[in-house]
Amino acid sequence: MKDTNSTTDSPVPHEQVDQLTSDGFLLLKHFDDSQLVASVLAVSERRAQAIRDALGGRDIGIGSAAGFEEIVQRSPGRWDVPISMAEFGLNDCDLPWWSLITTVLGEDAEHSFSGVVSSEPSSPAQFWHTDSPHLAAEHLGPHAINVMMALHDVPMEMGPTECARGSHFLTNHLSNPALKIDELVYQHLSTTPALLAKDTDHHEPERSAKSLAAGTCLIFDDRLLHRGLANRSKLTRHMAYFSYRQKGYVGNTHFEAQRSVFDAAD
Ligand SMILES: O=C(O)CCC(=O)C(=O)O
């Protein structure tokens, strides 16, 4: 993979846009703002702990519909706690990836979600999934982009995010009737890179997962097949995420719960 170094300068290097377009993901390394990373980690740990304390011993289940407004268990031991940009003390347009986002999604791109995904020691690998479905049978440009930032070094044993290169071209359930939307967007055992290529002229997408230095950002198309790998270390792995959408795009699968951990226990 051609890893691309990020800069905070505009215009966005064409290579980054080209790589996001062709591979569906790219790594931005060495933007070298350790203060930003430390501050995002501190806010994330504080908020995640407060929400886990409020959740207490309540059973939460897996998936966004089974969760709470403040926390979703994405897979066993993998907790997603949304955190607003105000809580992070950040502005999207100051972030080093913002010009890439607006180049790809348009100048009027919108922030959709942000937060932290924390995988506990011994949490297993996720099933492969996309974060939202294709919107048309023809291949359109991305309608949403995610930025996942390593908040500390993430060696392979801690389970970085694995991507299936170019799979955003193959996850279209509107053009491939063998694919089921619910089994793409919600994690399902049968969804694999091989399934996307089955009975088509395409090769199985190559799997790519790399250890990440603190501050490295994985940027990917919402339609890319990806998964968090198992955390085989003794430490909790924290990745912050910042998600963006084209103006007007409304997805409804990311946070579906309508109950709060601060409501009386049910
Ligand atoms: O934890 C990760 O690396 C990825 C998480 C993810 O893709 C998800 O929960 O939807």
The ligand as an ORCA input file, in Angstrom:
! r2SCAN-3c Opt
* xyz 0 1
  O     -12.767     -1.110     16.197
  C     -12.441     -0.977     15.023
  O     -11.279     -1.013     14.619
  C     -13.502     -0.776     13.980
  C     -14.847     -0.611     14.567
  C     -15.922     -0.668     13.558
  O     -15.707     -0.757     12.381
  C     -17.321     -0.648     13.986
  O     -17.587     -0.884     15.163
  O     -18.202     -0.416     13.128
*
